[in-house]
Amino acid sequence: MGFAVDDNTISGVNPRFAVVGAGMAGLLGAIKLREAGFTDITVYEKADRLGGTWRENTYPGIACDVPSHLYTYSFAPNPDWSHVFSPGAEILGYLEAAADRHGVAGLVRYGTEVRRLEYDGSRWRIELSTGERDEADVVIAATGVLHHPRYPDIDGLDEFAGPLFHSARWDHDAPVSGARLGVIGTGSSAVQITGALVDVVGELHLFQRTPQWVLAVDNPPVSDEDRARYRADPTVLVGLRDELNANFVQGFANAVVDAGSPALMRLQELGIANLEEHVADPDLREKLRPHYRAGCKRLIISPNFYDAIQRPNARLVTERIDRVEAGGVRTVDGVLHELDVLVLATGFRVDRFLRPIEVVGRGGVRLDDLWTPRPYAYLSVSVPGFPNLFMLNGPNGPVATSR
Ligand SMILES: Cc1cc2nc3c(=O)[nH]c(=O)nc-3n(C[C@H](O)[C@H](O)[C@H](O)COP(=O)(O)OP(=O)(O)OC[C@H]3O[C@@H](n4cnc5c(N)ncnc54)[C@H](O)[C@@H]3O)c2cc1C
């Protein structure tokens, strides 16, 4: 390398940075690089808008499941969140405003996918979907974890006669009002869709493979008075964020990575109490009861899932899916669940990280080979043999239960 970074000062040359991805992490990377005094930065974004997750997921009910006043950049508190857990579109607006305010929106090159990265002994050579090439001293990959939709291996998906789409590719032209809607999956997206649409559709069929631990947390609006208070005195907002952060780290983040922790036991008790108190029918209750410890999968935060699934027009289907047919989903017991619209809320390919970018490091070593059978990284950030290539939200970076 022809430069050294010491206490945020740059000696030698002005290094060139390429950031891959303009989601929450890539934008943060660009903001912090500028703060540190670097000026030669390009953020490559394959889509035509920034925001990553919050641009792509537009399904009914999408909202943060971390309190909004915590789900913000620490240096950019937002007094105007509408709810304790604000809707996705608001988060997208927040990220766009933050990128503008912090001077990085203009660094983003949209519609430009990074296809290949090769280390030539001193710099990274970058191949782009536009056919252009670039070079950078440092590459920061912020390509997302919950980014590549995972499509289930179910026979007949292409035979379904009505609209069929992944939750991260919501078809807003699909008529759901009064329709017979099928949702495959019971993760956070499926639960949010169920809560948002059960009173809109004619019938809602939720296909469950694994019951979830569901914590009932209300999502009230933030009052006008509180918002005015946050605007008038930013220290109140900072205090609120610190408090939420302490509670979240102690009561949640630390808990889910320590199977024996009292905090995780408490979360488990809360999940059981939610189930026992809110699900009246004993058969349904047993179908919804998880048979594994809380924290093995991402916990579900929902103010209304159990109410929604007990509506007269909602059905929880626990029989295994045999195949999809033109008219609906057939389960292994031979029953055809007739549907007009089918949503695959089947999550994401969480082992992708930088892939499908072809990454070739020192000595021609391919990252894809190194990551067979599974991805690894030093502190989730870097991989030996790939100098000055850093990942945000790399392997094991997000909380373990995201995967
Ligand atoms: C439905 C849903 C709900 C979620 N809710 C929460 C929540 O409540 N709380 C929470 O903490 N987290 C939540 N998450 C996780 C969320 O993904 C992260 O919080 C955060 O938004 C991730 O930001 P990111 O920048 O790392 O990735 P992303 O937001 O995925 O952004 C990655 C960006 O990189 C771009 N990109 C990828 N590959 C390339 C390439 N080769 N070339 C150019 N550009 C590329 C993508 O187009 C995208 O814009 C949720 C995720 C989903 C899917």
The ligand as a MOL file (V3000), in Angstrom:
LIG
                    3D

  0  0  0     0  0            999 V3000
M  V30 BEGIN CTAB
M  V30 COUNTS 53 58 0 0 0
M  V30 BEGIN ATOM
M  V30 1 C -37.9060 -7.2030 5.9230 0
M  V30 2 C -36.7430 -6.8450 6.7690 0
M  V30 3 C -36.9220 -6.2270 7.9930 0
M  V30 4 C -35.8300 -5.8960 8.7800 0
M  V30 5 N -36.0620 -5.3180 9.9830 0
M  V30 6 C -35.0060 -5.0000 10.7660 0
M  V30 7 C -35.2070 -4.3840 12.0270 0
M  V30 8 O -36.3310 -4.1270 12.4100 0
M  V30 9 N -34.1410 -4.1190 12.7830 0
M  V30 10 C -32.8680 -4.4110 12.3600 0
M  V30 11 O -31.9270 -4.1560 13.0940 0
M  V30 12 N -32.6560 -4.9630 11.1550 0
M  V30 13 C -33.6830 -5.2690 10.3620 0
M  V30 14 N -33.4620 -5.8490 9.1570 0
M  V30 15 C -32.0830 -6.0830 8.7320 0
M  V30 16 C -31.6240 -4.9750 7.7820 0
M  V30 17 O -31.2700 -5.6090 6.5930 0
M  V30 18 C -30.4840 -4.1920 8.4160 0
M  V30 19 O -30.9430 -3.5620 9.5980 0
M  V30 20 C -29.8920 -3.0880 7.5230 0
M  V30 21 O -30.8640 -2.3670 6.8240 0
M  V30 22 C -28.8800 -3.6880 6.5770 0
M  V30 23 O -28.2320 -2.6710 5.8980 0
M  V30 24 P -27.0590 -3.0040 4.9060 0
M  V30 25 O -26.6310 -1.7160 4.3180 0
M  V30 26 O -26.0520 -3.8610 5.5740 0
M  V30 27 O -27.7100 -3.9570 3.7790 0
M  V30 28 P -28.8750 -3.6970 2.7490 0
M  V30 29 O -29.8990 -2.8010 3.3010 0
M  V30 30 O -29.3000 -5.0280 2.2620 0
M  V30 31 O -28.1790 -2.9070 1.5580 0
M  V30 32 C -27.2650 -3.5170 0.6890 0
M  V30 33 C -27.1930 -2.6640 -0.5850 0
M  V30 34 O -26.1480 -3.1530 -1.3940 0
M  V30 35 C -26.5770 -3.1700 -2.7390 0
M  V30 36 N -25.7520 -4.1550 -3.4270 0
M  V30 37 C -25.6520 -5.4770 -3.1310 0
M  V30 38 N -24.7690 -6.0750 -3.9520 0
M  V30 39 C -24.2880 -5.0910 -4.7750 0
M  V30 40 C -23.3390 -5.0950 -5.8220 0
M  V30 41 N -22.6870 -6.1910 -6.1990 0
M  V30 42 N -23.0870 -3.9250 -6.4720 0
M  V30 43 C -23.7370 -2.7870 -6.1010 0
M  V30 44 N -24.6550 -2.7360 -5.0990 0
M  V30 45 C -24.9220 -3.8740 -4.4430 0
M  V30 46 C -28.0390 -3.5410 -2.6410 0
M  V30 47 O -28.7730 -3.1830 -3.7960 0
M  V30 48 C -28.4660 -2.7510 -1.4060 0
M  V30 49 O -28.9150 -1.4610 -1.7420 0
M  V30 50 C -34.5300 -6.1930 8.3440 0
M  V30 51 C -34.3360 -6.8130 7.1220 0
M  V30 52 C -35.4300 -7.1400 6.3350 0
M  V30 53 C -35.1970 -7.8140 5.0090 0
M  V30 END ATOM
M  V30 BEGIN BOND
M  V30 1 1 1 2
M  V30 2 1 2 3
M  V30 3 2 2 52
M  V30 4 2 3 4
M  V30 5 1 4 5
M  V30 6 1 4 50
M  V30 7 2 5 6
M  V30 8 1 6 7
M  V30 9 1 6 13
M  V30 10 2 7 8
M  V30 11 1 7 9
M  V30 12 1 9 10
M  V30 13 2 10 11
M  V30 14 1 10 12
M  V30 15 2 12 13
M  V30 16 1 13 14
M  V30 17 1 14 15
M  V30 18 1 14 50
M  V30 19 1 15 16
M  V30 20 1 16 17
M  V30 21 1 16 18
M  V30 22 1 18 19
M  V30 23 1 18 20
M  V30 24 1 20 21
M  V30 25 1 20 22
M  V30 26 1 22 23
M  V30 27 1 23 24
M  V30 28 2 24 25
M  V30 29 1 24 26
M  V30 30 1 24 27
M  V30 31 1 27 28
M  V30 32 2 28 29
M  V30 33 1 28 30
M  V30 34 1 28 31
M  V30 35 1 31 32
M  V30 36 1 32 33
M  V30 37 1 33 34
M  V30 38 1 33 48
M  V30 39 1 34 35
M  V30 40 1 35 36
M  V30 41 1 35 46
M  V30 42 1 36 37
M  V30 43 1 36 45
M  V30 44 2 37 38
M  V30 45 1 38 39
M  V30 46 1 39 40
M  V30 47 2 39 45
M  V30 48 1 40 41
M  V30 49 2 40 42
M  V30 50 1 42 43
M  V30 51 2 43 44
M  V30 52 1 44 45
M  V30 53 1 46 47
M  V30 54 1 46 48
M  V30 55 1 48 49
M  V30 56 2 50 51
M  V30 57 1 51 52
M  V30 58 1 52 53
M  V30 END BOND
M  V30 END CTAB
M  END
